[in-house]
């Protein structure tokens, strides 16, 4: 009878020691647990099945905003009902995105095969970390908007820097423009060190419009720890500049962010924005079930809520208030794709401020003006 190699396991604290032994083929393999009892090891077949089942639960990443980009408000109610009836069953995910006071909810279907995804969204959605700087990409623009909302507030500043004719970078030379702005931040940080301040926290966007009167300029959002006059004096390439305090509205700093990253004709793969180190990204959480109301009722799958939101878009606000009672509702929209009769829902909210906080903010603004 053949002999096969087996492994007995001894556990010491958090470590493990393995020693070889011999056992006749056909006998059960064993290992020693903490109690000293012999425990039968699972066969390779069962382990493989478990692994396959786990892999089967994975969903393919895709760009759900591109996949579902047709506004449901453009459809007649009859067509909406038809889509609800013929739409394939699917798992829906709910993504919560927190960026400062701004809070977004995205509800979208998930798939195990890319063939089930509408063709428009089959491009894999990118992770817009610091490496993704191309503002041609809608997801990169949204990431930058959330980065600004997460890291900056009313006490910080918005800077616009321009060039005079003597200091203009060569037309289309984005690398030269990047080097110039990097020198500016080195001067800023030199002055901050003299004042005992840490290096600046910032996000900047380079804007180049060859046919505009002002071909090159920069938009910068930066922390407000340094005097605004000194911030402007550090710029040596032109005098038509602006430095002002940020002012939030009901959408936080999203209006400003959307203005400075507005979609334009851009060179493909061009790096048009960058940020300092140490900025914090948005907090993201994905769930597949929620209680009907925060802290009340049994958990239900997200897809159970979708049909009601699609049939009556006014119910989205009501449901969001039940899920997130400490937030004020701003807006919501539903999108669809008739490829599979499924939907993407986006809602925006704002964390509710106390009345005392609002009064302090108004007083600060009056004092600064």
C-alpha positions in Angstrom: 0.0 0.0 0.0 1.3 3.4 -0.9 2.3 6.0 1.7 1.3 9.6 1.4 2.7 12.7 3.1 0.4 14.3 5.8 0.8 17.4 7.9 0.0 17.7 11.6 -0.3 21.2 12.9 0.7 22.6 16.2 -0.5 26.0 17.2 1.7 28.3 19.3 0.1 31.6 20.0 -0.5 33.2 16.7 2.1 31.2 14.9 1.9 27.7 13.4 4.5 24.9 13.2 4.2 22.1 10.6 5.9 18.8 10.8 5.8 16.0 8.3 4.6 12.4 9.0 3.5 9.3 7.2 0.1 7.8 6.9 -1.2 4.9 4.9 -3.3 5.9 1.8 -7.1 5.5 2.4 -7.0 6.5 6.1 -8.4 9.9 7.0 -6.1 12.9 7.3 -6.1 14.6 10.7 -4.8 17.7 12.4 -4.5 18.6 16.1 -6.6 21.6 17.3 -6.1 23.7 20.4 -8.0 21.2 22.5 -5.7 18.4 21.4 -8.5 16.5 19.7 -8.0 15.1 16.3 -10.1 16.9 13.7 -10.7 15.6 10.2 -9.4 17.9 7.5 -11.7 18.8 4.7 -10.9 17.2 1.4 -9.7 19.3 -1.5 -12.9 18.8 -3.4 -15.0 20.5 -0.8 -12.6 23.4 -0.5 -12.6 23.9 -4.2 -16.5 24.0 -4.2 -16.5 26.6 -1.4 -14.0 28.7 -3.4 -16.1 28.5 -6.5 -19.2 29.5 -4.6 -17.4 32.5 -3.2 -16.2 33.5 -6.6 -19.7 33.2 -7.9 -20.9 35.9 -5.6 -18.5 38.4 -7.1 -19.8 41.2 -9.3 -18.1 42.6 -12.3 -17.1 46.3 -12.0 -18.6 48.6 -14.7 -19.5 52.2 -15.3 -23.1 52.3 -14.1 -23.4 56.0 -14.8 -22.6 55.5 -18.5 -24.8 52.4 -18.6 -27.8 54.2 -17.3 -27.7 57.7 -18.6 -31.3 58.3 -19.9 -33.5 60.3 -17.6 -36.6 58.5 -16.5 -38.5 61.8 -16.4 -38.5 61.8 -20.3 -40.6 58.5 -20.3 -44.3 58.1 -20.3 -45.7 56.2 -17.3 -46.9 53.4 -19.5 -43.3 52.7 -20.7 -42.0 52.8 -17.1 -44.5 50.1 -16.1 -43.5 48.0 -19.1 -39.9 48.2 -18.1 -40.7 47.2 -14.5 -42.7 44.2 -15.7 -40.1 42.9 -18.2 -36.9 43.9 -16.4 -34.8 40.9 -15.4 -34.3 40.3 -11.7 -31.0 41.7 -10.4 -29.1 42.5 -7.2 -29.1 46.2 -6.4 -26.4 47.8 -4.4 -26.6 51.1 -2.4 -23.5 53.2 -2.2 -23.2 55.9 0.4 -20.6 58.6 -0.3 -19.7 61.1 2.4 -17.6 64.1 1.5 -17.6 66.8 4.2 -21.2 67.9 4.7 -22.2 66.5 1.4 -23.8 63.1 1.2 -24.7 61.1 -1.9 -26.5 57.9 -2.4 -26.2 55.8 -5.6 -28.4 52.8 -6.2 -27.4 50.6 -9.2 -27.8 47.0 -10.4 -24.9 44.5 -10.1 -24.0 41.7 -12.5 -21.8 38.6 -12.5 -21.2 38.7 -16.2 -20.2 41.6 -18.4 -22.6 40.4 -21.0 -25.5 41.4 -18.8 -24.2 45.0 -18.6 -25.6 47.6 -21.1 -22.9 48.1 -23.8 -22.4 51.8 -22.9 -21.1 50.8 -19.4 -18.9 47.9 -20.2 -15.8 50.0 -19.7 -14.5 49.2 -16.2 -15.0 52.1 -13.8 -11.7 53.5 -12.7 -10.5 54.1 -9.2 -10.0 57.9 -9.2 -7.1 58.1 -6.8 -4.3 60.6 -7.2 -3.2 58.8 -10.3 -6.3 59.7 -12.2 -5.9 63.3 -13.3 -7.6 63.4 -16.7 -10.7 65.7 -16.5 -12.1 64.2 -19.7 -13.3 61.4 -17.5 -16.6 62.2 -15.8 -15.7 60.0 -12.8 -12.4 61.9 -12.3 -14.4 65.2 -12.3 -16.8 63.7 -9.6 -13.9 62.5 -7.6 -12.3 65.9 -7.6 -15.6 67.5 -6.6 -15.8 65.1 -3.6 -12.2 65.7 -2.7 -12.8 69.5 -2.5 -16.0 69.0 -0.4 -14.2 66.6 2.0 -11.1 68.7 2.7 -12.1 72.4 2.4 -14.6 74.7 4.1 -15.6 78.4 4.4 -12.4 79.3 6.2 -10.3 78.3 3.1 -9.6 80.2 -0.1 -10.2 80.1 -3.8 -7.4 81.5 -6.0 -7.3 82.4 -9.7 -3.9 83.0 -11.2 -3.2 84.4 -14.7 -0.1 85.3 -16.8 1.1 88.5 -18.4 2.4 88.3 -21.9 6.0 88.1 -20.8 5.5 85.0 -18.7 3.1 82.9 -20.8 4.0 79.2 -21.2 4.3 78.0 -24.8 1.0 77.2 -26.5 -0.2 73.7 -25.5 2.9 73.0 -23.3 1.1 71.5 -20.3 4.4 70.3 -18.7 5.7 73.9 -18.7 2.5 75.0 -17.0 2.9 72.3 -14.3 6.5 73.3 -13.6 5.4 76.9 -13.1 2.7 76.1 -10.6 5.0 73.7 -8.7 7.5 76.6 -8.3 4.6 78.7 -6.9 3.7 76.2 -4.3 7.4 75.9 -3.3 7.4 79.7 -2.6 4.1 79.4 -0.7 5.5 76.6 1.5 8.8 78.6 2.1 6.7 81.5 3.4 4.6 79.2 5.5 7.7 77.7 7.2 8.8 81.2 8.1 5.4 81.6 9.8 5.6 78.3 11.6 2.8 76.8 9.4 2.7 73.3 7.8 2.9 72.9 4.0 -0.2 74.0 2.2 -3.2 71.7 1.4 -4.4 72.4 -2.0 -6.1 71.2 -5.3 -5.3 73.0 -8.5 -6.7 72.8 -12.0 -4.8 74.1 -15.1 -7.0 75.6 -17.7 -5.8 76.2 -21.3 -8.0 77.8 -23.9 -6.0 78.6 -27.1 -8.7 80.8 -28.6 -9.6 82.7 -25.4 -8.3 86.1 -24.4 -6.8 84.5 -21.3 -5.2 81.4 -22.7 -3.6 80.0 -19.5 -4.8 80.3 -16.0 -5.0 78.3 -12.8 -7.8 77.6 -10.3 -6.6 76.7 -6.8 -8.5 75.7 -3.7 -6.2 76.0 -0.7 -6.4 76.1 3.1 -6.8 79.5 4.5 -4.1 79.5 7.2 -1.9 82.0 5.3 -2.7 85.7 4.8 -4.5 86.2 1.4 -2.3 89.2 0.4 0.9 87.1 1.0 -0.7 84.3 -1.0 -1.1 86.6 -4.0 2.4 88.2 -3.6 4.0 84.8 -4.1 2.7 84.7 -7.7 5.3 86.4 -10.0 3.9 85.7 -13.5 1.0 88.2 -13.7 -1.1 90.7 -11.8 -4.7 90.0 -12.8 -5.3 87.6 -10.0 -8.1 86.9 -7.5 -8.0 85.5 -3.9 -11.2 85.2 -2.0 -12.8 83.1 0.8 -14.8 80.1 -0.1 -18.5 80.2 0.5 -20.6 77.1 0.7 -24.2 76.8 -0.5 -26.8 74.0 -0.1 -24.5 71.8 -2.2 -21.4 72.6 -0.2 -18.5 73.5 -2.5 -19.9 71.4 -5.4 -20.9 74.5 -7.4 -17.3 75.8 -7.3 -15.9 72.4 -8.0 -18.1 71.9 -11.0 -17.1 75.4 -12.3 -13.4 74.8 -12.2 -13.6 71.3 -13.6 -16.2 72.1 -16.2 -16.1 69.8 -19.3 -14.2 71.4 -22.1 -12.2 70.3 -25.2 -9.1 68.8 -23.6 -6.1 67.0 -25.0 -6.6 63.3 -24.6 -5.0 61.8 -21.4 -3.8 65.3 -20.4 -3.1 65.8 -16.7 -5.0 68.9 -15.9 -5.2 68.7 -12.1 -3.3 67.7 -9.0 -3.4 67.9 -5.3 -1.1 68.1 -2.3 -0.3 65.2 -0.1 -2.4 64.4 2.9 -5.8 65.1 1.5 -8.6 62.7 2.6 -10.8 61.0 0.1 -14.5 60.6 0.5 -15.9 57.9 2.8 -17.6 55.2 0.8 -19.8 52.3 2.0 -21.8 49.8 -0.1 -24.7 47.8 1.3 -27.3 45.4 -0.2 -30.0 45.8 2.4 -31.5 48.4 4.7 -34.3 48.8 7.2 -37.4 50.7 6.0 -36.5 53.4 8.5 -33.3 54.0 10.5 -33.3 51.7 13.5 -36.8 50.3 12.8 -38.2 47.3 11.0 -36.6 44.2 9.3 -33.8 44.6 6.8 -34.9 44.3 3.1 -32.9 44.0 0.0 -32.3 47.2 -1.9 -34.1 45.9 -5.0 -37.3 45.8 -2.9 -37.2 49.6 -2.6 -36.3 50.3 -6.3 -39.7 49.8 -7.9 -41.5 52.3 -5.6 -38.8 54.9 -6.3 -39.2 54.4 -10.0 -43.0 54.5 -10.0 -43.1 57.6 -7.8 -39.9 59.7 -7.9 -41.3 61.9 -5.1 -41.0 58.9 -2.8 -37.2 59.1 -3.1 -37.1 62.1 -0.8 -39.4 60.5 1.7 -37.3 57.3 1.8 -34.1 59.2 2.1 -35.4 61.1 5.1 -36.3 57.8 6.7 -32.9 56.3 6.1 -30.9 59.4 6.9 -32.9 61.6 9.4 -29.9 63.8 10.3 -29.6 65.0 6.6 -31.5 67.5 4.5 -32.6 66.3 1.1 -31.4 68.3 -1.9 -32.3 66.5 -5.1 -32.6 63.1 -6.8 -32.9 61.6 -10.3 -33.7 58.2 -11.8 -32.0 56.9 -15.0 -32.6 53.9 -17.1 -31.4 51.8 -20.0 -33.9 49.7 -22.1 -31.2 47.2 -22.8 -32.2 45.3 -19.6 -35.0 47.5 -18.2 -33.0 48.4 -15.0 -32.4 51.7 -13.2 -29.8 53.9 -11.6 -30.9 56.2 -8.8 -28.8 59.2 -7.6 -29.7 61.3 -4.5 -27.9 64.2 -2.9 -28.2 65.4 0.7 -26.5 67.6 3.1 -25.7 66.9 6.8 -27.9 69.1 8.9 -26.2 71.9 10.7 -27.3 73.3 14.1 -28.9 76.7 14.2 -26.0 77.9 16.4 -23.5 76.8 13.7 -25.3 78.7 11.0 -25.4 81.9 13.1 -21.7 81.7 13.7 -21.0 81.2 10.0 -23.1 84.3 9.0 -21.4 86.4 11.7 -17.9 85.4 10.3 -18.9 86.3 6.8 -20.2 89.7 7.9 -17.0 90.3 9.8 -14.8 89.3 6.8 -16.7 91.7 4.5 
